[in-house]
Amino acid sequence: MKPAQEPNSSTQALSWAVIGAGATGLSVARRLAEAGRSVTVYEREGFVGGQAGSFEVEPGLYLERFYHHVFHSDHILRGAYHELGLVDDLSWTHPVTATFLDGKMEQLDSPISLLRFRGLPLTTRLRMGATLAALRLIPRGEWLEGRAAAPWLRRWMGRASYDRIWRPLFEGKFGAAAEEVALPWFWARVHDRTSALGYPRGGFRPFYEGLAERVRTSGGSVRLNTVVQSVERTATGYIVHARSAGGDVRASHDAVISTLPPRLTADLAPDLPASWRARYASSPARAAQVLILALDRSLTDTYWLNVNDPDYPFLVVVEHSNMRGPAEYAGRRIVYLGSYRDPADPMLSLSADELVEAFAPHLARINPAFDKTWITDRWTFAVDDAQPIVGKDFKERIPPFETPLPGLYVATIGQVYPHDRGQNYAIGLGERLAAQLLK
Ligand SMILES: Cc1cc2nc3c(=O)[nH]c(=O)nc-3n(C[C@H](O)[C@H](O)[C@H](O)COP(=O)(O)OP(=O)(O)OC[C@H]3O[C@@H](n4cnc5c(N)ncnc54)[C@H](O)[C@@H]3O)c2cc1C
């Protein structure tokens, strides 16, 4: 084993451990491996892709555990697709986004649909349109740093716009922290997004399998079903302790990249100093949960439905087959019911059947004809740390790639702030860290 190196010294001969085979981990690992470095990726699950990972609906037919699409502006992701020879798999459409408010569903995804929207008075709609247009014109989110989105939106769009359109979404996503969410994060959502949405034929799985294959064909390895338990610092590098189906793993590496949230990295690396923990490892995040239903007919005629009525137990209805067409799912209609929850919320431990019981009366309010007999299959998935709580001081709590321990790096989704978490930015993070390490 080579001696541990200072962060900026040559990385040529080092053996790298990467924790996590999501978009960030696979992106950094493939670049290091392609540059001839020795890389081992450790992944807890039996599949690659992390939050964008898939499950097998039936032999050969895969679906993401959590609803995913990409934006036309996701240039880093499109570049990565191009490099893997998969870019022609991405198809682009303008599926309908609507809002469910006062028991009614209305399209709300463009300036024209905003003008037609009946849920707000005309002057309020005009103010909201003007504010969103102004945000799009602001080139840099830093200009808005230090401000919270909620009071700013109330001031410029008017209280009714905020209370009826944005507040339910902020509260659904961030819970009690809604009032504190940073304005640059909201700016980025408005600024970065396009109405053209992309989804790859066959889902995102071939892309993540392709990245993992790049790691392997470049001499690296991807160890699935291998849960890293701790990262022990030694005089010359690190020992990664992990648990796998085949038994306990104890592997020496010169350097380690953790793609986990800082709080989990802190748990794994006891040598990280208290000052680093205090600053970076206490940022809260919310969990995400989905119930996926396969139906024998359509629930709605929209792709994305924001649920703005606060007494619903889910925040969004994503009728995936309204973007892709049911033919890709052997005639099934695929509907995701998504929510963000505090990590201790007991709803997170409900089974798919229990969620169906809890959600069905609300689905019947969205489509009065809905009946549970429409459901031919159901699945549920939940993931912790899905949405960092991007409060007003979030920027101060973003760790740099380097930690105080030489050779231990973190590449974690909060570092993409003010951009919202997403595959494009996760890939960018991995690419950026690899470029820095290989310099
Ligand atoms: C509900 C939902 C909807 C989303 N929608 C979209 C969308 O439409 N478009 C979009 O681009 N993005 C979307 N995203 C976000 C996107 O999926 C993530 O930002 C991106 O995948 C994050 O990648 P990552 O590699 O940074 O983290 P992760 O995907 O979280 O990867 C971390 C990996 O580390 C592994 N791991 C954790 N602990 C250990 C351990 N101890 N040992 C070994 N491995 C470990 C995990 O299993 C995981 O595979 C969505 C996310 C959610 C939850």
PDBQT file of the ligand as one rigid body, heavy atoms in Angstrom, charges set to zero:
ROOT
HETATM    1  C1  LIG A 501     -38.383  11.236  -5.131  1.00  0.00    +0.000 C 
HETATM    2  C2  LIG A 501     -37.204  11.676  -5.942  1.00  0.00    +0.000 A 
HETATM    3  C3  LIG A 501     -37.394  12.185  -7.204  1.00  0.00    +0.000 A 
HETATM    4  C4  LIG A 501     -36.312  12.627  -7.948  1.00  0.00    +0.000 A 
HETATM    5  N1  LIG A 501     -36.553  13.102  -9.211  1.00  0.00    +0.000 NA
HETATM    6  C5  LIG A 501     -35.508  13.436  -9.983  1.00  0.00    +0.000 A 
HETATM    7  C6  LIG A 501     -35.713  13.798 -11.340  1.00  0.00    +0.000 A 
HETATM    8  O1  LIG A 501     -36.837  13.825 -11.841  1.00  0.00    +0.000 OA
HETATM    9  N2  LIG A 501     -34.633  14.119 -12.085  1.00  0.00    +0.000 N 
HETATM   10  C7  LIG A 501     -33.357  14.105 -11.573  1.00  0.00    +0.000 A 
HETATM   11  O2  LIG A 501     -32.392  14.356 -12.303  1.00  0.00    +0.000 OA
HETATM   12  N3  LIG A 501     -33.131  13.777 -10.282  1.00  0.00    +0.000 NA
HETATM   13  C8  LIG A 501     -34.176  13.445  -9.478  1.00  0.00    +0.000 A 
HETATM   14  N4  LIG A 501     -33.951  13.056  -8.185  1.00  0.00    +0.000 N 
HETATM   15  C9  LIG A 501     -32.626  13.278  -7.584  1.00  0.00    +0.000 C 
HETATM   16  C10 LIG A 501     -31.544  12.313  -8.042  1.00  0.00    +0.000 C 
HETATM   17  O3  LIG A 501     -31.995  10.987  -8.016  1.00  0.00    +0.000 OA
HETATM   18  C11 LIG A 501     -30.378  12.471  -7.070  1.00  0.00    +0.000 C 
HETATM   19  O4  LIG A 501     -30.020  13.817  -6.924  1.00  0.00    +0.000 OA
HETATM   20  C12 LIG A 501     -29.117  11.755  -7.551  1.00  0.00    +0.000 C 
HETATM   21  O5  LIG A 501     -29.440  10.467  -7.996  1.00  0.00    +0.000 OA
HETATM   22  C13 LIG A 501     -28.141  11.718  -6.380  1.00  0.00    +0.000 C 
HETATM   23  O6  LIG A 501     -27.046  10.913  -6.699  1.00  0.00    +0.000 OA
HETATM   24  P1  LIG A 501     -25.904  10.659  -5.622  1.00  0.00    +0.000 P 
HETATM   25  O7  LIG A 501     -24.976   9.684  -6.213  1.00  0.00    +0.000 OA
HETATM   26  O8  LIG A 501     -25.339  11.954  -5.165  1.00  0.00    +0.000 OA
HETATM   27  O9  LIG A 501     -26.636  10.069  -4.332  1.00  0.00    +0.000 OA
HETATM   28  P2  LIG A 501     -27.424   8.679  -4.178  1.00  0.00    +0.000 P 
HETATM   29  O10 LIG A 501     -28.186   8.377  -5.405  1.00  0.00    +0.000 OA
HETATM   30  O11 LIG A 501     -28.163   8.801  -2.888  1.00  0.00    +0.000 OA
HETATM   31  O12 LIG A 501     -26.242   7.610  -4.047  1.00  0.00    +0.000 OA
HETATM   32  C14 LIG A 501     -25.634   7.290  -2.831  1.00  0.00    +0.000 C 
HETATM   33  C15 LIG A 501     -25.372   5.796  -2.855  1.00  0.00    +0.000 C 
HETATM   34  O13 LIG A 501     -24.675   5.433  -1.666  1.00  0.00    +0.000 OA
HETATM   35  C16 LIG A 501     -25.158   4.178  -1.243  1.00  0.00    +0.000 C 
HETATM   36  N5  LIG A 501     -24.820   4.009   0.180  1.00  0.00    +0.000 N 
HETATM   37  C17 LIG A 501     -25.364   4.637   1.246  1.00  0.00    +0.000 A 
HETATM   38  N6  LIG A 501     -24.780   4.242   2.389  1.00  0.00    +0.000 NA
HETATM   39  C18 LIG A 501     -23.830   3.350   2.029  1.00  0.00    +0.000 A 
HETATM   40  C19 LIG A 501     -22.876   2.581   2.757  1.00  0.00    +0.000 A 
HETATM   41  N7  LIG A 501     -22.767   2.670   4.099  1.00  0.00    +0.000 N 
HETATM   42  N8  LIG A 501     -22.068   1.734   2.070  1.00  0.00    +0.000 NA
HETATM   43  C20 LIG A 501     -22.136   1.642   0.718  1.00  0.00    +0.000 A 
HETATM   44  N9  LIG A 501     -23.014   2.348  -0.022  1.00  0.00    +0.000 NA
HETATM   45  C21 LIG A 501     -23.842   3.201   0.640  1.00  0.00    +0.000 A 
HETATM   46  C22 LIG A 501     -26.646   4.268  -1.510  1.00  0.00    +0.000 C 
HETATM   47  O14 LIG A 501     -27.245   2.987  -1.552  1.00  0.00    +0.000 OA
HETATM   48  C23 LIG A 501     -26.661   4.976  -2.860  1.00  0.00    +0.000 C 
HETATM   49  O15 LIG A 501     -26.622   4.074  -3.931  1.00  0.00    +0.000 OA
HETATM   50  C24 LIG A 501     -35.002  12.583  -7.422  1.00  0.00    +0.000 A 
HETATM   51  C25 LIG A 501     -34.793  12.041  -6.158  1.00  0.00    +0.000 A 
HETATM   52  C26 LIG A 501     -35.877  11.576  -5.414  1.00  0.00    +0.000 A 
HETATM   53  C27 LIG A 501     -35.642  10.965  -4.064  1.00  0.00    +0.000 C 
ENDROOT
TORSDOF 0
